[in-house]
Amino acid sequence: MTAAEIAGGLPGMRRNGRGWLAYCPVHEADGKRHDPSFGIVERDGRPLVHCYAGCSQERVIAALKDRGLWEADGERKPSFEERIECAYNYSDERGGLLYQVVRLHSPKDFRQRQSDGRGGWIWRKHSRQVLYRLPEVLEAPIVFVVEGERDVETLRSWGFVATTNAGGAEAPWLPSFTQALAGREVILVPDKDAPGRRRVLRITRAVLGHAAAIIVWEPDDPRAKDITDWFNLGHSELELIGQVEHSEVRQ
């Protein structure tokens, strides 16, 4: 794993000369956060790390290993690039790329990255968070809101406009997301689990009074955890339209 990848996996990361500064992973694990005191540089192709606030190297390495950001001696872990399964582009209103959400395998994980302006990537969360497929959302009178990018792409393949926000079920719903959905009919489709339903409840409360109408529709097939499963089980867009049209509308 490179120094850049280690730095990109830590909060508060910023460039510092030829290396990076970030919040120390030991402080984070202890529930504390100092000013960025954790240095990362690369020497002879190997990452070197140091906590300037005095954490021992042993604790630092252990904390990095817990985050999957350090290789054991003699072990080579694949880089983030080698673990990429797919990448989803998040764009601004004009279609300009802001960042990507990248799905990684072995182990499964999701990371954000943004261009470094030199043909490479910075592995950290972008300062501006937007809805997925934002330009399409702003042009559509009816928008499905689902939990993940995969479900958005499933709905798009069936001719619907859909969106989500990065970070999964526990990610915060920002006022700017509500603003992007203002005046539109919003159809909320939760994953069929407790976090998914809590997320839809939070979004419903946020967009109530801003959206033209709100419909909450949960896939009716007990075998389906989400909308992608539902379509893969043989259901069609006509079924979806019919069920949504007969669902309760909130305004």
N, C-alpha and C positions, 0 to 999 in steps of 0.2 A: 504494500500500500504506500502511495506517495505522500510526501508532506502536504501537498495541495489537497489530497483527499481527506487526510486527517483533519486539516484546518477546516475544510468544507463541511465536515460532520459535527463541528462544534459551534455553539451559539456565540454571537458577538464577534465573529471572525472578521478581521480586516488586514489589509496589507501593512507590513512593517519592514521597509527596506527590501531585502531579498527574501524575507520570510513572511510570517503571519503572526498576529496576536489574536487570542480568543479567550473566552471564559474558561477557567481551569475546570476539567471534568471532575476533579476531586471535590472542589467547592460545590459544584452542581449536585453531585451525589450526596453531599452532606446537607443539602437544602440551603446553601449559602451562595451568594454571588458577589464576588469582588469586582473591581474594575478589571478589564482584560489584562491578565497577568501571565498568561500561558503562551510561551513562544514556541514556534514550529519553524524549522529551517530544514533544508536538504543539503547534505554533504556527501559527495561521492556516490550519489544515487540512493542514499539511505536517509530516512527522516530522523531528525534529532529534536527532542522536546525537552522543555524545562519550565517549571513553575517558579516565577520570580517572587511569589509570595511565600515560598518556603516549603511547599509540599514535597515529600520525599519522592525520589524517582520511582521507587517500588509502588507507592500508592498511585502515582500518575499513570504508570504502565498498566496497573490493574484496572483503573477506571477506564482507560482507553480500550482495553480488552473487553470490558463489560459492554461497551458501545459498539463492539465489532470494528474498532478503528486501529487495532494493533495486531501484528503477526507474532505468534510465538516463535522462539528461536528455531531455525531450521524449517519453518513452515511458511509456505507462500500462499497467502490468500489472494483470490482473484480481485483485481481492481474493480471499482464501480463500473467502468466502461465494459469490462469483461462480463459483468453480471447483468447487463441491461437486457430486459425482455422487450420492453416497448417504452416509448417516450411520447408524452402528450403535450402539445404546445398550448400555452396560455398567452393570448394576445391582447393588445389594447384595443380601443374602439376602432382604430383604423387598420387593424390586422397586423400591426408590428409586434414581433415576438418579444414578450417580457421575460418569460421563464418557461422551463419544462418541468413537468412532474414525471419522474422516471421510475418505472417498475423494475425492481431488481429481483433476481432469484438467488437461491442458495446462500443465505436464507432469504425468504420473501421480505421485501421492504419497499418503501417508497421514499424517494428523495427529490428535492428540488435542486435545479441548477439553472444558471443564467450565463449568458455569453460574457467572456472576459474582454471582448472587443478585439482579440488577436487570434481568433480561430479556435480557442479553447473554451473551457467551462469553469465557472466558479460554483462549487457545490454548496450552496446555501440558499436560504429562503429569500425571495425577492422582497424588497421593501414595500412594493405595491402588490397587493393580492386582488385578483379579479375573478369573475366567473369564467368557467371554461366555455369556449366558443362564444365569447362575448359579442363579437360583431353580428353573429346570427341571432343572438338573444335580442339585441337592440332593434332588429328588423322584424321580429315576429310578434304577432298578437297573442299567440298561445305558446307557452313554454313549459315543458316537463322539467322538474327538478328531481334528480336522483342522487344516489350517494357516491358513485364513482365514475371515473372517466369511461371505463368499459361499458357501463350501462348507457352513458350518453351516446357512445358510438353505436351501440345496439339500436337505440331509438332512431338515430339519424339514418341508419341503414334501412329502416322501415318508413322513412319519409317524415319523421317528426323533428321538431326543434327541441333540444334538451340541453341541460347544463348541470353543473355541480360546482363545488368549491374544493380546493385542495385540502388535504389533511384528514380525510375520513370523517367518521360520525362525530368525533369529539371536537373537531375544528370549530372555531368561533364563526358565527354568521355576522358579517360586517355590515354597517349601514350602507356602504356603497353597493353591496349585493342587492339589498332591498331597493335602492334607487334604480338599479338597472332593470328591475322587474316591475317598476311602477307602471300602472295603467294596463298591465297585461293579465290575461287569464293564466294563472299558475296552477299546474297540476303536480302535486307532491306525491312521489312514489317512494315509500320507505323500504329499506331492507327489512325482512321479517325477523327482526331481533330487537331486543330492548334498546340498544344504542341507536339503531335506525329509527325507531319510533320516537325516541326522545329528540332526536335531531329534527324530525319533521314537526314535532310540536314547537320547538324553538323557532323554526323558520315560519311556521304558521303565525305565531304571535308577532314576529318581526314584520311580516309583509301585510298583516291585517290592516286595512285602512289605506294601503298603498296600491295593492294589486286590484285590478278590476274585478276579479273573482278568484277564489281559492277552492280547489278540489283536492281532497286527500284520497288516493286510491291505492289499495294494497293488492298485489297479485293474489287472485282468488284460488289458485292451484296450490294445495298444501305441500306439493313437492318442490315448489319454487321459492328460493330464498330471496330472489331479486328479479327485476324485469328481464334481465338476460336469460336467467333460468326459465322464466315464464315463456318467452318466445322459443327457446330451445326445446321446450316440451311440446311444441306443435301449435301453440296459440298464434293468432294472427292480428294484424293491425285493425281489421274490422271488428274483432272481438273487443280489442282495447277501446276503440272509439265508442262502441255500443255501451260498454260498461261505464266509461267515464261520463258519457252523456246522461246516464241514469244515476250518477253519484250526487251526493249532497253538495250544494254550492254554498260557499261562505263569501260574504262581501264586506 
